């Protein structure tokens, strides 16, 4: 049986909700659809203040997406040390960083051609 396709906009909204539910910070959406070499349609980048919060954000995203869309990431990487966790939802890749690690890698600058949308913190 083929995997059910989830609408990108609905998946984006649920991922953002999962991040916001546990007070993830500095949420950026990078629209990569116009970039020929991009591996997916969107990056969502956010950060937490500790490895505990990073893991809480990852868990919250998984629970929200699973509950609302019956979908799960194709792959999750980096949960062991929780400095940078990558969640691959195929068309959308989520990067959850600890703040200092995010600043160090600055992946937004690597995708300078992407349209970046910043989500204002709700708290």
N, C-alpha and C positions, 0 to 999 in steps of 0.2 A: 504494500500500500504506500502510495506517495505521501511525503510529508506535506501537511497543509501549509499553504503559503499565508503568511501573516502580513497584513498591510504595514508598510514602513511607518506611516504616520501614527498608527495605533500603537505599534511597538515602541516608537520613540516616546510617545506620551506615557506609556507604562514604565519604561526605563526611567524617565525623568521623575515620575511619581515615586518609584522605588528609591531613588537617590534622595529626594526631598523628605521622604518619610523618616529618614534617619539623619537628617540635617547634613547631607553631603554638601560640600562647598564648591564655589567657582565652576559651575556647570557650563561647558561650552559644547555646542553642536557644530561639527565641521561637515559641511555638505561637500562630498567628494565626487558627486555625479558627473561633473564637467571635466574631471581630471582623468586623462586616458590611462595613466598607470596605476590608478587607485585600485585597491583590492576589495573594496566594498563601497556602499553608497554613502555611509555616514560613520564618523567617529563621534562618540560622546565621551567627553573627558571631564572628570571631576576629581576632587580630592577630599580626603579625610585627615583628621589631626593625629591619628595613631594607627598602628596596625589593627587594633581592636575595632576602630571605626571603619577602616577600609573593609575589613571582613564583614562588618554589619551592613555596609552599603551593598556589597556583593550579594549577601544573603537576602537583603530586602528587594533588590532588583529581581533575583531569581524567584522569590516568593510572589511578587507582584505580577510578573510576566506569566508565571505558571498558573496562578489563580485566574487571572483575567483572560489570558490567551491560550492556555494549555500548551505553551511553548517553553522550550528550555534552550540554553546556549549549546551550540554545537561543540564548543570547547571552552574551558576555563583554565587559565594559566597564572601562576604567581601567588596562589593563596597561601603557600607555606610560610613565606616571610611577610606577605601582605604589604610590601612597599609599593608594588605596581602590579595590579591584577588586571589581566586582559580577559574580557568575556566576549566570545565570538558568537554573534547571532546571525552569521553569514552575511546579510546585507548591512548590518549594523554591528560595529565593534565598539565595545565600551572599555575605556581605560580608567581604572580607579587607582589613584595615586595617594601616597602620603605627600603632603605639600612640598617638602624640600626635594623629594625625588622628581616630582612634576616640574619644579623650577629647573632642576639640573638637566633633564632630558628635553624640555621645552618642545614637545612634538608639534605644537601648533605652528611653530616657525618652520618646521620641515614641510608642512603642507600649506605654505603661504598663499597658494593659488585658491585654496578652499574658501568658500563663503562661511564665515564663522558667526553663529548666533549665540549670544551669551544669555543664559537664563538667570534672572535676578533671584537672589535668595529670598525665600518667603518668610524668614524668621529674623 
